Amino acid sequence: MTAEVAAAQQEQQKWRWRGDATELAVIRTLGDLYLSQGRYREAMDTLKRAGNRLANLPGAAELQLDLSNAFKALFLDGAADGLQPVQALALFYDFRDLTPVGADGDEMVRRLARRLVDVDLLDQAAELLKYQVDNRLEGVAKAQVATTLATVLLMDRQPEQALQAIWDSRTTLLPTALNAERRALEARALMELGRFDHALEVLGDDRSAEAQGVRADILWKQENWAGAAALYEARLGERHTDTARALTPDEESRVIRAGVGYSLAQDAAALGRLSRNYSPFIANARSGAAMRIALDGLDGSGGTARAQDFAGLTASADTFTGWITQMKAQLRERTGGAQAGAAQATGGNRPAAPARAQAQAPAAARPAAG
């Protein structure tokens, strides 16, 4: 018997036999069948309504366990990854009272927030994370989720709220890596507010990749062309030695900004070195024309006009967009979302939540084998 036929029979039985252990068995079996077909909302609605109505019957606890396991399968084990992010969010909100207390519940929220960020539903992702920070977490766990919240708020161009999320979650004895991440986010938020000196003070002597990225952007906004260009080039490392692989958009933006910065600083030697190293990448670049202009530099005639042209050129080297792409990738890595994202991109089938073993249901309630 197929799951569709079995579900149709059990749906009829649900209305014919009411109010005892047999109805509970039918409901549990029907919930399994719905889950196996990817009919998640129907499964959750069926289990929850019966659980509320038949709470005093023997076996009601097992039905509630089925409901909790189904919620866990959806939002912790990845079954809901086959749904559109908005559908998953609506399903989560409708049954959020099932969110377990502790690490599992927090991980569910982080995974769902990551999916919302992937499709730029930043307000909704921030709302989910803020609820966790304000109501469910303390100590290091609160600081970790608040850091993710600050990242999402910065993506959404809300630097003041991002700063508040960082400041409100300060605590002692945080891991070194987390402290460095929070420091870079705080500096980036201050930079977006135009508080450049304060941002550099927050970074201090931090020479991590994240700190250097923020520091380069601050120097650029301060029109410290030579300092910014040197940091952009340094962030590229030895990338120029691998000419077989095209530059990423983020790497292209660094090359363009480094070239423009060296030109505006009139550092011909540095520009020449950069041009020799990265001209071979122009042919396969996404922004080939911009890279060519940046690596050619100012020609000495009409320098003022050319400098004004360079201000427009850097629009194709938006480091903020590159930072957002990098943050999205980090969120996917932290929540194990890379595989889910790949499956969604290829239009994969909706994964079925693991069904409760049929052996747990009374024999009279099991679909007949055929």
SERO-4910 file (N, C-alpha, C, O; in steps of 0.05 Angstrom, whole numbers):
BEGIN
 pado doro    nc1    nc2    nc3   cac1   cac2   cac3    cc1    cc2    cc3    oc1    oc2    oc3
  Met    A     17    -24      0      0      0      0     18     25      0     36     27     16
  Thr    A     12     44    -18     28     68    -19     21     86      5      0     83     17
  Ala    A     39    105     11     34    123     33      9    140     27     -6    146     46
  Glu    A      5    148      2    -19    164     -5    -45    149      1    -63    160     13
  Val    A    -46    123     -8    -70    107     -3    -74    102     26    -96    103     37
  Ala    A    -52     96     40    -54     90     69    -64    115     84    -81    113    102
  Ala    A    -54    139     76    -62    163     90    -92    168     85   -106    177    103
  Ala    A   -101    163     60   -130    168     54   -147    150     72   -168    158     81
  Gln    A   -139    125     76   -155    107     92   -154    115    122   -175    114    135
  Gln    A   -131    123    131   -129    132    159   -144    158    164   -155    162    186
  Glu    A   -146    175    144   -161    200    147   -191    194    151   -204    207    168
  Gln    A   -201    174    137   -229    166    141   -233    153    169   -252    159    182
  Gln    A   -213    137    176   -216    123    202   -215    143    225   -228    139    246
  Lys    A   -200    165    221   -197    186    242   -225    197    250   -229    204    274
  Trp    A   -243    199    231   -269    211    237   -289    189    246   -310    196    258
  Arg    A   -284    164    240   -303    143    247   -299    133    275   -319    123    287
  Trp    A   -275    134    286   -270    123    312   -258    144    330   -236    154    324
  Arg    A   -272    152    351   -264    175    366   -262    169    396   -277    153    407
  Gly    A   -241    182    408   -241    185    437   -227    164    453   -230    163    477
  Asp    A   -212    145    441   -199    125    457   -171    120    446   -162    134    428
  Ala    A   -158     98    456   -131     92    447   -129     85    418   -108     90    405
  Thr    A   -151     75    406   -150     69    377   -148     94    361   -133     95    341
  Glu    A   -162    115    369   -159    141    355   -131    151    357   -120    162    338
  Leu    A   -119    149    381    -92    158    384    -73    143    365    -55    155    353
  Ala    A    -77    117    363    -60    101    345    -63    109    316    -44    111    301
  Val    A    -88    115    308    -94    124    281    -80    151    276    -67    155    255
  Ile    A    -82    169    295    -70    196    292    -40    194    290    -28    207    273
  Arg    A    -28    177    306      2    174    305     11    163    278     30    171    267
  Thr    A     -4    143    269      3    131    243     -1    151    221     15    153    202
  Leu    A    -23    167    222    -28    187    202     -6    208    202      2    218    181
  Gly    A      3    216    226     25    235    227     50    225    214     63    240    200
  Asp    A     56    200    218     79    187    204     76    188    174     95    194    160
  Leu    A     52    182    165     48    181    136     51    209    124     62    212    102
  Tyr    A     39    229    137     42    256    127     72    265    126     81    276    106
  Leu    A     87    258    147    115    266    147    130    252    125    148    264    113
  Ser    A    124    227    120    138    212     99    132    224     71    148    219     53
  Gln    A    110    238     68    103    251     43    112    280     41    107    293     21
  Gly    A    125    290     62    133    318     63    109    337     68    112    361     63
  Arg    A     87    327     79     64    343     85     66    352    114     51    343    132
  Tyr    A     86    369    119     95    375    147     73    390    163     68    383    186
  Arg    A     61    410    151     41    425    166     17    407    173      8    409    196
  Glu    A      8    391    155    -14    373    161     -7    354    183    -23    348    201
  Ala    A     18    344    183     27    326    204     27    340    231     17    329    250
  Met    A     38    364    232     40    378    257     12    386    268      7    383    291
  Asp    A     -5    396    250    -32    403    258    -47    379    269    -60    381    290
  Thr    A    -45    356    255    -60    332    263    -51    323    291    -67    317    308
  Leu    A    -25    322    295    -14    312    320    -20    332    343    -27    323    365
  Lys    A    -18    358    338    -22    377    359    -51    378    368    -57    379    392
  Arg    A    -70    379    348    -98    380    356   -107    356    372   -121    358    391
  Ala    A    -98    332    363   -105    308    377    -92    308    405   -105    298    424
  Gly    A    -68    317    407    -54    318    433    -69    335    453    -71    329    476
  Asn    A    -79    358    444    -94    376    461   -121    364    470   -129    367    493
  Arg    A   -134    350    451   -161    340    456   -161    314    472   -179    309    488
  Leu    A   -140    298    469   -139    272    481   -117    270    502   -106    248    507
  Ala    A   -111    292    515    -88    293    533    -90    275    557    -70    267    569
  Asn    A   -115    267    565   -118    251    589   -118    221    583   -121    205    602
  Leu    A   -116    213    558   -117    185    551    -89    172    555    -69    186    551
  Pro    A    -88    146    562    -62    132    561    -51    133    533    -65    128    514
  Gly    A    -26    138    531    -13    140    504    -11    168    494      2    173    474
  Ala    A    -24    188    508    -22    215    498      7    226    500     15    243    484
  Ala    A     22    216    520     50    225    523     66    217    498     83    232    489
  Glu    A     61    193    488     75    184    464     69    201    440     86    207    423
  Leu    A     43    210    438     36    227    416     50    254    418     59    265    398
  Gln    A     52    265    442     67    290    446     97    286    439    109    304    428
  Leu    A    107    263    445    135    257    437    138    256    407    158    266    396
  Asp    A    118    245    393    118    245    364    119    274    353    134    280    334
  Leu    A    103    291    365    102    319    357    129    333    361    138    347    343
  Ser    A    141    328    384    167    340    390    189    330    371    206    345    362
  Asn    A    188    303    366    207    292    348    204    302    319    224    306    305
  Ala    A    179    306    311    174    317    284    185    346    282    197    353    262
  Phe    A    181    362    303    192    389    303    222    389    302    235    405    287
  Lys    A    234    371    317    263    368    317    273    360    289    293    370    279
  Ala    A    260    340    277    268    331    250    267    354    230    284    355    212
  Leu    A    247    371    233    244    393    214    266    414    217    278    422    197
  Phe    A    271    422    241    287    446    245    315    441    257    331    459    259
  Leu    A    320    416    264    347    409    273    361    389    255    385    390    250
  Asp    A    345    369    245    356    348    228    355    355    198    365    340    182
  Gly    A    343    378    191    344    387    164    321    381    146    322    387    122
  Ala    A    299    369    157    277    362    140    264    387    127    254    386    105
  Ala    A    263    409    142    251    433    132    268    448    112    259    468    100
  Asp    A    292    438    106    309    451     86    297    449     58    304    465     40
  Gly    A    278    430     54    266    428     28    243    448     24    233    451      2
  Leu    A    235    463     45    215    483     43    227    510     35    251    514     40
  Gln    A    211    527     24    220    555     19    225    568     47    210    562     66
  Pro    A    245    585     49    251    598     75    227    611     88    223    609    112
  Val    A    210    624     72    186    637     84    167    616     95    155    620    116
  Gln    A    164    594     81    146    573     90    157    561    116    142    555    135
  Ala    A    183    556    117    196    545    141    193    564    164    187    555    187
  Leu    A    196    590    160    192    610    181    164    610    192    160    610    216
  Ala    A    144    609    174    116    608    183    110    583    199     96    584    219
  Leu    A    121    560    190    116    535    204    129    537    232    118    527    252
  Phe    A    153    548    233    167    551    259    151    569    278    147    562    302
  Tyr    A    141    591    269    126    610    286    101    596    296     93    600    319
  Asp    A     87    581    279     62    569    287     65    547    308     47    542    323
  Phe    A     90    536    310     94    514    329    118    520    347    131    502    357
  Arg    A    125    546    350    149    553    365    148    545    394    169    544    407
  Asp    A    124    540    405    123    530    433    136    503    436    140    494    459
  Leu    A    141    489    414    154    463    415    185    465    416    199    445    418
  Thr    A    195    490    413    224    493    413    236    484    440    228    494    461
  Pro    A    254    465    439    265    455    465    283    476    478    296    492    465
  Val    A    284    474    504    302    492    520    330    480    518    334    456    520
  Gly    A    350    498    514    377    488    513    390    490    486    381    505    468
  Ala    A    412    475    482    428    478    458    413    470    433    417    483    412
  Asp    A    396    450    434    381    441    410    363    464    400    362    469    376
  Gly    A    349    476    419    331    498    411    346    521    399    337    533    379
  Asp    A    368    528    411    384    550    400    395    544    373    397    562    355
  Glu    A    403    519    369    414    511    342    392    512    321    397    520    298
  Met    A    368    505    328    345    507    310    342    536    300    339    540    276
  Val    A    343    554    318    339    583    311    362    592    293    357    606    274
  Arg    A    386    585    300    409    593    283    407    582    255    413    597    236
  Arg    A    399    557    252    397    545    226    375    560    209    379    566    186
  Leu    A    352    565    222    331    579    208    339    607    201    333    617    179
  Ala    A    353    621    219    362    648    213    382    648    190    381    666    173
  Arg    A    399    628    189    418    626    166    403    624    140    412    636    120
  Arg    A    382    608    139    367    605    114    354    631    106    353    638     82
  Leu    A    344    646    125    332    672    120    353    692    109    347    708     91
  Val    A    376    691    121    398    709    111    405    702     83    411    720     67
  Asp    A    405    677     76    412    668     49    395    681     28    404    686      5
  Val    A    369    686     35    351    699     15    345    728     23    325    739     14
  Asp    A    363    739     39    362    768     46    337    776     61    329    799     59
  Leu    A    325    758     76    304    764     95    317    772    122    314    757    141
  Leu    A    331    794    121    348    801    144    332    810    168    339    803    191
  Asp    A    310    825    165    293    833    187    282    809    202    283    808    227
  Gln    A    273    789    187    261    765    200    283    749    215    278    739    237
  Ala    A    307    747    203    328    733    216    337    747    241    341    734    262
  Ala    A    339    774    240    346    789    264    326    786    286    333    784    310
  Glu    A    300    785    279    279    782    299    281    755    314    279    754    338
  Leu    A    287    734    299    290    708    311    314    708    330    311    698    353
  Leu    A    336    718    321    360    718    338    357    736    363    367    729    384
  Lys    A    344    759    359    341    777    382    324    765    403    329    769    427
  Tyr    A    303    750    395    287    736    415    304    717    432    301    715    456
  Gln    A    322    703    419    339    684    433    357    699    453    360    692    476
  Val    A    369    721    443    387    736    460    373    748    484    384    748    506
  Asp    A    349    759    480    335    773    501    321    755    521    318    763    544
  Asn    A    314    731    512    296    714    529    307    687    537    297    675    556
  Arg    A    326    676    523    333    648    527    362    643    535    368    621    544
  Leu    A    380    662    532    408    656    534    422    674    555    413    695    562
  Glu    A    444    663    565    462    677    584    491    671    578    496    651    564
  Gly    A    509    687    587    537    681    586    548    679    558    542    695    540
  Val    A    565    659    554    579    655    529    559    649    506    563    659    484
  Ala    A    539    633    512    519    627    491    505    652    482    500    655    458
  Lys    A    499    670    500    486    695    493    505    712    476    496    724    456
  Ala    A    530    713    483    549    728    467    553    717    439    555    733    420
  Gln    A    552    691    436    555    678    410    532    686    392    536    694    369
  Val    A    507    683    402    484    689    385    482    719    380    474    727    359
  Ala    A    489    735    400    489    764    396    508    772    375    504    792    361
  Thr    A    531    758    373    550    764    351    538    759    324    542    775    306
  Thr    A    524    737    321    510    731    296    488    752    291    485    761    268
  Leu    A    474    760    312    454    781    309    467    807    299    456    820    282
  Ala    A    489    815    311    503    839    303    511    838    273    510    857    259
  Thr    A    520    814    265    528    810    237    504    815    218    507    829    198
  Val    A    481    803    225    457    806    209    448    836    208    441    846    187
  Leu    A    449    849    231    441    877    232    460    895    215    451    914    202
  Leu    A    486    888    215    504    903    198    498    898    169    500    917    153
  Met    A    492    874    162    484    868    134    460    885    126    458    893    103
  Asp    A    443    890    145    418    904    140    421    935    143    402    949    145
  Arg    A    447    943    145    453    972    147    441    984    173    429   1006    172
  Gln    A    443    970    195    434    980    221    457    979    241    456    964    260
  Pro    A    477    997    237    501    996    254    495   1002    283    508    991    301
  Glu    A    477   1021    289    471   1028    317    460   1003    332    469    998    354
  Gln    A    441    989    319    430    965    332    451    943    335    452    928    355
  Ala    A    469    941    315    491    922    317    509    927    340    517    909    355
  Leu    A    516    953    344    533    960    367    519    953    393    531    943    412
  Gln    A    493    958    395    478    952    419    478    923    425    480    914    448
  Ala    A    475    906    404    476    877    408    503    868    419    504    850    436
  Ile    A    524    880    410    551    873    420    554    882    448    563    867    466
  Trp    A    547    907    454    551    918    481    534    905    502    543    901    524
  Asp    A    509    898    495    491    886    514    498    858    521    488    847    541
  Ser    A    515    845    505    522    817    510    551    813    519    562    791    518
  Arg    A    563    835    529    591    833    538    592    816    563    575    818    581
  Thr    A    612    799    564    617    782    588    646    775    589    661    778    569
  Thr    A    655    765    611    683    758    614    688    729    604    670    713    600
  Leu    A    714    724    599    723    697    593    711    686    567    704    662    566
  Leu    A    708    703    547    699    693    521    723    680    506    746    688    510
  Pro    A    718    661    488    739    649    472    754    671    456    741    690    448
  Thr    A    780    667    452    796    687    438    785    693    410    782    716    402
  Ala    A    777    672    395    767    676    368    741    692    368    737    709    351
  Leu    A    724    687    387    699    701    389    704    730    396    691    748    385
  Asn    A    722    735    414    729    763    421    739    778    396    731    801    392
  Ala    A    756    765    380    767    778    356    744    785    337    744    806    324
  Glu    A    725    766    334    703    770    315    686    793    325    677    810    309
  Arg    A    680    794    351    663    816    361    677    843    359    665    863    354
  Arg    A    704    843    363    719    868    360    717    879    332    714    903    328
  Ala    A    720    861    312    719    870    284    691    880    277    689    899    262
  Leu    A    670    866    287    643    876    282    638    903    295    625    920    283
  Glu    A    647    906    319    643    932    333    657    954    317    646    976    314
  Ala    A    682    949    308    696    969    292    682    975    266    681    998    258
  Arg    A    671    955    253    657    959    228    632    976    232    625    993    216
  Ala    A    618    971    254    594    986    260    601   1015    265    587   1034    256
  Leu    A    622   1020    280    631   1047    286    640   1061    260    635   1085    256
  Met    A    653   1046    242    661   1058    216    636   1066    201    636   1088    189
  Glu    A    615   1050    201    591   1057    186    578   1082    197    563   1096    183
  Leu    A    583   1087    222    572   1111    235    590   1135    232    584   1157    242
  Gly    A    613   1131    218    632   1153    214    650   1158    237    664   1179    237
  Arg    A    651   1141    256    669   1144    280    695   1129    275    701   1109    288
  Phe    A    711   1139    257    734   1125    247    756   1122    268    767   1100    272
  Asp    A    762   1143    283    783   1141    303    775   1122    325    792   1106    335
  His    A    750   1122    333    741   1104    354    743   1075    343    750   1057    358
  Ala    A    736   1071    318    738   1044    306    766   1034    306    771   1011    313
  Leu    A    785   1051    299    814   1042    299    823   1037    327    840   1019    332
  Glu    A    813   1052    346    820   1047    374    810   1020    384    824   1006    399
  Val    A    786   1013    375    775    987    383    792    964    371    797    944    385
  Leu    A    801    967    347    818    946    334    845    944    348    856    922    350
  Gly    A    856    966    358    881    965    372    904    953    355    908    961    332
  Asp    A    917    933    367    939    919    353    931    893    340    948    878    331
  Asp    A    905    889    338    895    864    325    903    863    296    897    882    281
  Arg    A    917    842    288    926    839    260    913    815    247    924    805    227
  Ser    A    890    806    257    876    784    245    865    793    218    863    817    212
  Ala    A    858    773    201    847    780    175    822    797    176    819    816    161
  Glu    A    804    791    195    780    807    198    787    836    206    775    854    195
  Ala    A    805    839    225    812    866    234    826    882    211    821    906    208
  Gln    A    843    868    196    857    882    174    837    891    152    841    912    140
  Gly    A    817    874    148    797    882    128    782    907    136    778    925    120
  Val    A    774    909    162    760    933    172    779    956    171    771    978    163
  Arg    A    804    952    180    823    974    180    828    985    152    829   1010    149
  Ala    A    829    968    132    833    978    105    809    995     96    813   1016     84
  Asp    A    785    986    103    761   1002     95    760   1029    109    752   1049     98
  Ile    A    769   1029    135    770   1054    149    789   1074    137    783   1097    132
  Leu    A    813   1064    131    834   1081    118    824   1092     91    829   1115     84
  Trp    A    809   1075     77    798   1083     51    779   1106     54    779   1126     40
  Lys    A    761   1103     74    741   1124     79    755   1150     89    744   1172     84
  Gln    A    778   1148    102    793   1171    111    810   1183     89    824   1203     93
  Glu    A    809   1170     65    825   1179     42    855   1176     47    871   1191     36
  Asn    A    862   1157     64    890   1150     68    896   1129     47    898   1105     53
  Trp    A    900   1138     22    902   1120     -1    925   1100      1    921   1076     -4
  Ala    A    948   1110      9    972   1092     10    968   1070     31    973   1046     25
  Gly    A    958   1078     55    954   1057     76    933   1037     68    936   1013     73
  Ala    A    911   1047     57    889   1029     49    898   1010     27    893    986     29
  Ala    A    912   1021      7    921   1004    -16    940    982     -6    938    959    -15
  Ala    A    958    989     12    977    969     22    963    947     36    970    923     34
  Leu    A    942    953     52    927    933     66    910    915     47    908    891     51
  Tyr    A    898    928     27    883    912      7    901    892     -7    894    869    -11
  Glu    A    925    902    -15    943    883    -28    953    862     -9    956    839    -17
  Ala    A    958    869     16    967    849     35    946    828     40    953    804     44
  Arg    A    920    836     40    899    816     43    898    795     21    888    773     25
  Leu    A    909    802     -2    910    783    -25    932    762    -21    931    741    -33
  Gly    A    951    768     -4    973    748      1    988    741    -24    996    758    -39
  Glu    A    991    715    -28   1005    705    -52    986    696    -74    992    678    -90
  Arg    A    963    708    -74    942    699    -93    951    701   -122    942    686   -138
  His    A    969    720   -128    978    724   -155    993    701   -167    996    699   -191
  Thr    A   1002    683   -150   1018    660   -159   1000    638   -172   1010    621   -186
  Asp    A    974    639   -166    956    619   -177    939    631   -199    916    638   -196
  Thr    A    952    633   -223    938    646   -246    918    627   -259    902    636   -276
  Ala    A    918    602   -253    900    583   -265    871    586   -255    852    578   -267
  Arg    A    869    599   -232    843    602   -219    834    631   -219    850    648   -211
  Ala    A    810    637   -230    801    664   -232    797    676   -204    792    662   -185
  Leu    A    800    703   -202    796    716   -177    766    716   -169    749    717   -187
  Thr    A    761    714   -144    733    717   -134    725    747   -136    743    764   -138
  Pro    A    699    753   -135    691    781   -135    704    797   -112    711    820   -116
  Asp    A    707    785    -89    719    799    -66    749    805    -73    758    827    -67
  Glu    A    763    786    -84    791    790    -91    794    811   -113    812    828   -112
  Glu    A    776    811   -132    776    832   -153    773    859   -141    787    878   -149
  Ser    A    755    862   -122    750    888   -110    775    898    -95    781    921    -95
  Arg    A    790    879    -83    814    887    -69    836    896    -89    850    916    -84
  Val    A    838    882   -111    857    890   -131    850    918   -142    868    935   -145
  Ile    A    825    923   -148    817    949   -159    822    971   -139    833    992   -146
  Arg    A    815    967   -113    819    988    -93    849    992    -88    858   1014    -84
  Ala    A    864    970    -89    893    974    -85    905    990   -108    921   1008   -103
  Gly    A    897    984   -133    907    999   -156    899   1028   -155    916   1046   -159
  Val    A    874   1034   -149    864   1062   -146    879   1076   -124    887   1099   -127
  Gly    A    882   1062   -101    896   1075    -78    924   1082    -85    933   1104    -78
  Tyr    A    939   1064    -97    967   1069   -105    968   1093   -125    987   1109   -123
  Ser    A    949   1094   -143    949   1116   -163    944   1142   -149    958   1162   -154
  Leu    A    924   1143   -132    918   1168   -118    940   1176    -99    944   1200    -93
  Ala    A    955   1157    -88    978   1163    -71   1003   1169    -88   1024   1175    -76
  Gln    A   1001   1166   -115   1024   1171   -133   1047   1153   -126   1070   1162   -127
  Asp    A   1041   1128   -119   1062   1108   -114   1066   1091   -138   1054   1069   -140
  Ala    A   1082   1100   -158   1085   1086   -183   1097   1058   -180   1090   1039   -194
  Ala    A   1116   1056   -161   1130   1030   -157   1111   1009   -148   1110    986   -158
  Ala    A   1094   1016   -128   1075    997   -117   1054    990   -138   1047    966   -140
  Leu    A   1045   1010   -153   1025   1004   -174   1037    986   -196   1023    968   -206
  Gly    A   1062    991   -203   1075    973   -223   1077    945   -213   1072    926   -229
  Arg    A   1084    941   -188   1085    913   -177   1058    900   -178   1055    877   -186
  Leu    A   1037    915   -169   1010    904   -169   1001    897   -197    989    876   -202
  Ser    A   1008    914   -216   1000    910   -244   1013    885   -255   1000    869   -268
  Arg    A   1039    881   -250   1053    857   -259   1040    832   -248   1038    812   -261
  Asn    A   1033    833   -222   1023    809   -209    994    802   -218    988    778   -219
  Tyr    A    977    822   -224    949    816   -227    938    822   -255    915    816   -261
  Ser    A    955    833   -273    946    836   -301    938    810   -314    919    810   -330
  Pro    A    952    788   -309    943    762   -321    915    753   -314    904    736   -328
  Phe    A    903    765   -294    876    757   -286    854    773   -300    831    766   -298
  Ile    A    862    794   -314    842    812   -326    824    797   -346    800    802   -347
  Ala    A    836    780   -363    821    767   -385    797    751   -374    776    751   -388
  Asn    A    799    739   -351    777    722   -341    762    736   -317    747    723   -303
  Ala    A    767    762   -314    755    776   -291    726    783   -297    719    788   -320
  Arg    A    710    784   -276    682    793   -279    681    823   -284    664    833   -298
  Ser    A    700    837   -271    702    867   -275    728    873   -289    744    889   -279
  Gly    A    732    861   -313    757    864   -327    764    892   -334    786    901   -331
  Ala    A    744    908   -344    749    935   -352    758    952   -328    776    968   -330
  Ala    A    744    948   -305    751    963   -281    779    956   -272    795    974   -264
  Met    A    786    930   -272    813    922   -264    834    934   -283    855    943   -273
  Arg    A    829    934   -309    848    945   -327    854    975   -322    877    983   -321
  Ile    A    832    990   -318    836   1018   -312    851   1022   -286    869   1039   -284
  Ala    A    844   1007   -265    857   1010   -239    886   1003   -241    903   1016   -228
  Leu    A    893    982   -256    921    974   -257    938    991   -276    962    992   -274
  Asp    A    924   1005   -295    939   1023   -313    947   1048   -297    968   1059   -301
  Gly    A    930   1058   -279    936   1080   -262    932   1107   -276    924   1108   -299
  Leu    A    939   1129   -262    938   1156   -273    960   1159   -294    982   1150   -290
  Asp    A    953   1174   -316    973   1177   -337    988   1203   -335   1005   1209   -352
  Gly    A    982   1220   -314    997   1245   -311    984   1268   -325    991   1291   -319
  Ser    A    966   1263   -344    952   1286   -357    924   1287   -347    909   1267   -347
  Gly    A    916   1311   -339    888   1314   -328    885   1298   -304    864   1285   -300
  Gly    A    905   1297   -286    904   1280   -263    880   1284   -245    869   1265   -234
  Thr    A    872   1309   -242    849   1314   -225    823   1301   -236    808   1289   -221
  Ala    A    820   1304   -262    796   1292   -274    797   1262   -271    777   1249   -265
  Arg    A    821   1250   -276    823   1221   -274    817   1212   -245    805   1191   -241
  Ala    A    826   1228   -225    821   1220   -198    791   1220   -192    782   1203   -177
  Gln    A    777   1239   -204    748   1239   -201    736   1214   -214    716   1203   -204
  Asp    A    747   1207   -237    737   1182   -250    741   1158   -232    724   1140   -231
  Phe    A    764   1157   -218    770   1135   -201    750   1133   -178    744   1110   -169
  Ala    A    739   1155   -169    719   1154   -148    695   1138   -157    683   1123   -142
  Gly    A    687   1141   -183    665   1125   -194    673   1097   -199    656   1079   -197
  Leu    A    699   1092   -205    708   1065   -211    705   1047   -187    699   1024   -190
  Thr    A    709   1058   -163    708   1041   -139    680   1031   -133    677   1014   -116
  Ala    A    660   1041   -147    633   1030   -144    632   1000   -152    616    985   -142
  Ser    A    650    993   -170    652    965   -179    669    948   -160    673    924   -164
  Ala    A    680    961   -139    697    947   -120    685    951    -92    699    960    -73
  Asp    A    660    944    -89    645    948    -64    654    927    -43    645    904    -45
  Thr    A    670    935    -24    680    916     -5    658    908     15    660    886     27
  Phe    A    637    925     18    615    917     36    600    893     25    593    875     40
  Thr    A    596    893     -2    583    870    -14    600    845    -11    589    823     -6
  Gly    A    626    848    -14    644    825    -10    643    815     18    644    791     23
  Trp    A    641    833     37    639    825     66    614    810     71    614    790     85
  Ile    A    591    819     59    566    805     63    568    777     52    559    758     65
  Thr    A    579    773     29    583    747     17    599    729     35    593    705     39
  Gln    A    620    740     46    637    725     65    622    717     90    625    694     99
  Met    A    606    735    101    591    729    125    570    708    120    566    690    137
  Lys    A    557    709     97    538    688     91    551    661     89    540    641     99
  Ala    A    575    659     78    589    634     76    596    624    104    594    600    109
  Gln    A    605    642    121    611    633    149    587    623    163    589    603    178
  Leu    A    564    636    160    540    626    173    532    599    163    524    582    179
  Arg    A    535    594    137    529    567    126    548    546    138    539    524    145
  Glu    A    573    553    141    592    533    153    586    527    182    587    504    190
  Arg    A    578    547    197    573    543    225    548    527    230    546    513    250
  Thr    A    528    529    213    503    515    217    500    491    199    478    479    197
  Gly    A    522    483    186    520    459    169    502    463    145    489    444    137
  Gly    A    500    487    135    480    493    115    490    490     86    474    494     67
  Ala    A    515    483     82    525    482     55    511    461     38    504    466     15
  Gln    A    507    437     50    494    416     35    465    423     29    455    418      7
  Ala    A    452    434     49    424    441     46    421    462     24    403    461      7
  Gly    A    439    482     25    438    503      4    442    492    -23    429    500    -42
  Ala    A    461    473    -26    466    460    -52    441    445    -61    435    446    -85
  Ala    A    429    431    -43    405    415    -51    383    433    -60    368    428    -79
  Gln    A    380    456    -46    358    475    -53    364    487    -80    346    491    -97
  Ala    A    390    494    -85    397    506   -111    392    488   -134    387    498   -156
  Thr    A    394    462   -130    390    443   -152    361    433   -154    355    416   -170
  Gly    A    344    445   -137    316    438   -138    310    410   -128    293    396   -139
  Gly    A    325    401   -108    321    374    -98    294    369    -86    280    388    -79
  Asn    A    286    344    -84    261    337    -72    260    344    -43    281    345    -30
  Arg    A    236    348    -32    234    354     -4    241    329     12    230    308      7
  Pro    A    260    331     31    267    308     46    245    301     66    233    319     78
  Ala    A    240    276     71    219    268     90    232    266    117    254    257    120
  Ala    A    217    276    138    226    273    165    226    243    172    209    228    163
  Pro    A    245    235    189    246    207    197    220    199    211    212    212    231
  Ala    A    206    180    201    180    172    212    185    155    237    204    141    240
  Arg    A    166    157    256    166    140    279    163    111    270    148    105    252
  Ala    A    178     94    283    178     66    275    149     55    277    136     59    298
  Gln    A    140     41    256    113     31    257    109     10    278     86      5    287
  Ala    A    131     -2    287    128    -22    308    119    -11    334    109    -25    351
  Gln    A    121     17    337    113     29    362     82     31    363     71     34    385
  Ala    A     68     30    340     39     34    340     26      7    344     36    -14    337
  Pro    A      2      8    356    -13    -17    359    -18    -30    332    -22    -16    312
  Ala    A    -18    -56    331    -21    -70    305    -47    -63    291    -47    -62    266
  Ala    A    -68    -58    306    -94    -51    293    -93    -25    278   -109    -20    260
  Ala    A    -73     -7    286    -73     19    273    -54     20    250    -53     41    236
  Arg    A    -38     -1    245    -18      1    223    -31     -3    196    -49    -19    194
  Pro    A    -21     12    175    -31      6    149    -25    -22    140     -4    -33    146
  Ala    A    -44    -34    126    -39    -61    117    -18    -62     96    -16    -45     79
  Ala    A     -1    -83     97     18    -87     76      4    -99     52    -14   -115     55
  Gly    A     13    -92     28      0   -103      5     18   -105    -18     10   -114    -40
***
